[in-house]
Structures are given as structure tokens and as C-alpha cells.
Amino acid sequence: MLITLEDRLLDISSHLPKLPDRVVGRLTKSAWMIALVVGILVLLDAFDIVSAATAFGGSCTGILLGCVGGSALSSFYVAAALTAIYGIIYLWGVQPLRELRYRGWRIVFTGTLIQLVVGVVLTFFFGLNGIALVLIEVAVGWYLLFSIRSSFVY
């Protein structure tokens, strides 16, 4: 299924305006740094969500145990956990991206898919406020990713 989606997005991206070769080269060489920075920022965001939830009341353990009961505060911890997952995935792709391996490209692509899913899931907890931003982030990420895809070695 991931390969089919990737192929469909590759086909769609072939009809979009191309970035200049110089920009593609720079993006390819700096993709690992971008993934590192994004991964760190996303993890910091997850910690901020935990801090906000803790400030609103209760300890982490108490809230997590209350998650089964449907506590509204536990949704913050679910959001933090889901956010941390795709932050870790971005960090996981840093070394293969640095080596210009396709595996690194695929890891970051998977991270963007998880980011999209997390954005949709979080709309159930927090409403539709952030979904437009997530869609824009993922669309721009896919445009850039598919612009540099051919630069990575299998």
C-alpha cells in the first residue's frame, strides 16, 4: 500500500513545476539536516504539549491512568505521544539521508504520512483548527521530497 501511494504521488508530482537542479542538489545534500531540525522541533513540541497538560492539572501518571476513563486532559498526552512518534521517525531518517540512501528518503516519507494521520486524529480531540496547517505542511513536504527522490540511491 505504501508503494502504491508513493507511486501515485510520484505520478502527481511529475506534473508539478520542477525545482532548478541547483536547488535540488542543495536540498538533497541538506535533507539530513532538515530532518534533524524538524525531528528535534517536533519532539520539543511534544514536550510542550506534555508541559501544558501537566500545568492544566494532574501528574503524567495520573492522567495516563485516567486515559481509559476518557479524561479530557488525557487527550493532551495522546497528542504528545503521537507527535513524538513522528518526531522520532524524522530523527531515524537522519543517518540514511546523510548517506544519500533511498531508505532515508522512505523513512521521512513515512514520517510525513504519520504526521498526516496524527493531524487527522488530533482533529477528533481538538477540532478542525489545525488540520489546514497539517495539510499545508505535508503538501509542501511531499513536493520537496518528491523533487529530490531521484537523488537517493537504493
Number of C-alpha atoms within 10 A of each C-alpha: 6 11 9 9 10 16 12 12 14 17 12 12 17 13 8 10 9 13 13 9 11 9 13 19 15 11 18 24 17 14 23 24 17 17 25 20 16 17 26 17 14 21 22 16 16 23 17 13 19 21 16 14 21 18 10 11 12 13 13 15 9 12 22 19 13 14 16 9 10 12 13 13 18 24 19 24 23 20 20 22 18 19 24 21 19 24 28 17 20 28 24 18 26 23 16 17 26 16 14 20 16 18 17 26 29 20 19 28 23 18 24 23 16 19 22 20 13 20 22 18 16 21 13 10 14 13 11 12 10 13 18 12 11 18 15 12 15 20 14 12 15 20 20 18 22 20 24 21 17 13 17 17 13 10
